[in-house]
Structures are given as C-alpha cells and as structure tokens.
Amino acid sequence: MSDGHVPDLEEMLSRLDQMQRDAEATLAKFEELHADMDEVEAVSEDGYITVRLNADGQVVHIGIAEQAMRARQTLGNAILAVVAEANAAYGVQMAEMAQALGGSGVDIQAMVERYMPEDVRERANRTLGRD
C-alpha cells in the first residue's frame, strides 16, 4: 500500500469474506433475473417465418408457413433476417439484465443503443412488444 500500512491477516480475511458475500449476492441476483427471462419470438413481416429462442439464446424453433415456400430463392435470407431479429431482441434483454446486475456504474443499455443499428433496435423492441 502507498501509505506504508500493511493490512493484518484479520483485515484481509474480512475483505475476502465481503468479496465472497458480494459475489454470492450477484450470482443469486443473476439466477433470479435469468429465471425471469422469457423466450424471444420473432416473426417475419409477412408472418410466414417464426423463430423462437429460449432464455439461453438458443434457437429452439423455426416455423415456416407453406406460403413462404413459394419464394424459395429468398427463403434462406428471410430466415436469417428473422434469426437476426430474435438475436437482437435477446441482446436487448441481456443488456437489461446486465444493467440490473451492474447497477448504475456503467450504462450498458446506452452502449447497446450506441452500437446497435437503429433499425435493428426498433425491430428488437417490436419483437419484445415495446413498440
């Protein structure tokens, strides 16, 4: 330490105990917030393609209406666009969870807004029902 003070063993153990309690509290809060996360479902503008992600961000369902098969040459890109929208919505949810965990020290949501293109953010918010 710069003031020449050497912490004693009891002080160091007290700090370690506090760090452990803080880490356990953060983990408990994370588990609580994660348990409250919803699945994310994105639907193409025409309603023909549906993508659902679970609370861990994994694709668990892709639905393709029969009408979408008529445009087979663009179907792959359409599916990728809906997956991207679902991932963006998931990213917004994760940023909100990280903000809740991190407190007010860092504005994570502002960082997401800064780096996520506006049109993607708008689609993500629509997907999350926040028009």
C-alpha positions as CSV (number, residue, x, y, z in Angstrom):
1,M,0.0,0.0,0.0
2,S,1.2,3.5,-0.7
3,D,0.9,4.8,2.9
4,G,3.1,2.0,4.2
5,H,0.3,0.4,6.1
6,V,0.3,-3.4,5.8
7,P,-3.1,-4.9,6.4
8,D,-3.2,-7.6,9.1
9,L,-4.5,-11.1,8.5
10,E,-7.8,-10.4,10.1
11,E,-8.5,-7.4,7.9
12,M,-7.5,-9.4,4.8
13,L,-9.8,-12.2,5.8
14,S,-12.6,-9.7,6.4
15,R,-12.2,-8.3,2.9
16,L,-12.2,-11.8,1.4
17,D,-15.4,-12.7,3.2
18,Q,-17.0,-9.5,2.0
19,M,-15.9,-10.2,-1.6
20,Q,-17.3,-13.7,-1.3
21,R,-20.7,-12.4,0.0
22,D,-20.8,-9.8,-2.8
23,A,-20.1,-12.5,-5.4
24,E,-22.7,-14.8,-4.0
25,A,-25.3,-12.0,-3.9
26,T,-24.5,-11.1,-7.5
27,L,-24.8,-14.8,-8.6
28,A,-28.1,-15.1,-6.8
29,K,-29.4,-12.0,-8.5
30,F,-28.3,-13.2,-11.8
31,E,-30.0,-16.6,-11.3
32,E,-33.2,-14.8,-10.3
33,L,-33.1,-12.4,-13.3
34,H,-32.3,-15.3,-15.7
35,A,-35.2,-17.3,-14.4
36,D,-37.5,-14.4,-15.2
37,M,-36.2,-14.1,-18.8
38,D,-38.8,-15.0,-21.4
39,E,-38.3,-16.8,-24.6
40,V,-37.9,-14.5,-27.5
41,E,-40.0,-15.0,-30.6
42,A,-39.5,-13.0,-33.8
43,V,-41.9,-13.2,-36.7
44,S,-41.2,-12.0,-40.3
45,E,-43.2,-9.0,-41.5
46,D,-45.4,-11.2,-43.7
47,G,-45.9,-13.6,-40.8
48,Y,-44.6,-16.6,-42.7
49,I,-41.5,-17.3,-40.7
50,T,-41.2,-17.6,-36.9
51,V,-38.0,-18.0,-34.8
52,R,-38.0,-18.7,-31.1
53,L,-35.0,-18.5,-28.8
54,N,-35.0,-19.9,-25.3
55,A,-33.8,-18.0,-22.2
56,D,-30.2,-19.0,-23.0
57,G,-30.4,-17.5,-26.5
58,Q,-30.5,-20.8,-28.4
59,V,-32.8,-21.3,-31.3
60,V,-35.4,-23.8,-30.3
61,H,-37.9,-23.4,-33.1
62,I,-38.1,-22.2,-36.6
63,G,-41.5,-22.2,-38.2
64,I,-42.0,-21.8,-41.9
65,A,-45.5,-21.4,-43.3
66,E,-46.3,-23.2,-46.6
67,Q,-46.8,-19.8,-48.3
68,A,-43.1,-19.0,-47.7
69,M,-42.0,-21.9,-49.8
70,R,-43.2,-20.1,-52.9
71,A,-40.2,-17.8,-52.5
72,R,-37.6,-20.5,-52.1
73,Q,-34.9,-18.4,-53.7
74,T,-35.1,-15.8,-50.9
75,L,-36.2,-18.1,-48.1
76,G,-32.7,-18.6,-46.7
77,N,-32.1,-14.8,-46.4
78,A,-35.6,-14.3,-44.9
79,I,-34.9,-16.9,-42.2
80,L,-31.5,-15.4,-41.4
81,A,-33.2,-12.0,-41.1
82,V,-35.7,-13.3,-38.6
83,V,-33.0,-15.1,-36.6
84,A,-31.0,-11.8,-36.5
85,E,-34.1,-10.0,-35.2
86,A,-34.6,-12.6,-32.5
87,N,-30.9,-12.4,-31.6
88,A,-31.1,-8.6,-31.4
89,A,-34.1,-8.8,-29.1
90,Y,-32.3,-11.4,-26.9
91,G,-29.3,-9.0,-26.8
92,V,-31.6,-6.2,-25.6
93,Q,-32.9,-8.4,-22.8
94,M,-29.4,-9.4,-21.8
95,A,-28.3,-5.8,-21.7
96,E,-31.2,-5.0,-19.4
97,M,-30.2,-7.9,-17.2
98,A,-26.6,-6.8,-17.1
99,Q,-27.7,-3.3,-16.3
100,A,-29.7,-4.6,-13.4
101,L,-26.7,-6.6,-12.2
102,G,-24.2,-3.9,-12.6
103,G,-26.1,-1.1,-11.0
104,S,-25.6,2.5,-12.2
105,G,-21.8,2.3,-12.6
106,V,-21.9,1.6,-16.3
107,D,-24.8,2.4,-18.6
108,I,-24.9,-0.8,-20.6
109,Q,-28.2,0.0,-22.2
110,A,-26.8,3.2,-23.6
111,M,-23.8,1.2,-25.0
112,V,-26.2,-1.2,-26.7
113,E,-28.2,1.7,-28.2
114,R,-25.0,3.3,-29.4
115,Y,-23.6,0.3,-31.2
116,M,-26.8,-1.5,-32.3
117,P,-28.1,0.0,-35.6
118,E,-31.3,1.9,-35.0
119,D,-33.4,-0.2,-37.4
120,V,-32.2,-3.4,-35.6
121,R,-33.0,-1.8,-32.2
122,E,-36.5,-0.9,-33.4
123,R,-37.2,-4.4,-34.7
124,A,-35.9,-5.9,-31.4
125,N,-38.1,-3.6,-29.4
126,R,-41.1,-4.6,-31.6
127,T,-40.2,-8.2,-31.1
128,L,-40.2,-7.6,-27.3
129,G,-43.6,-5.9,-27.6
130,R,-42.2,-2.4,-26.9
131,D,-43.4,-0.5,-29.9
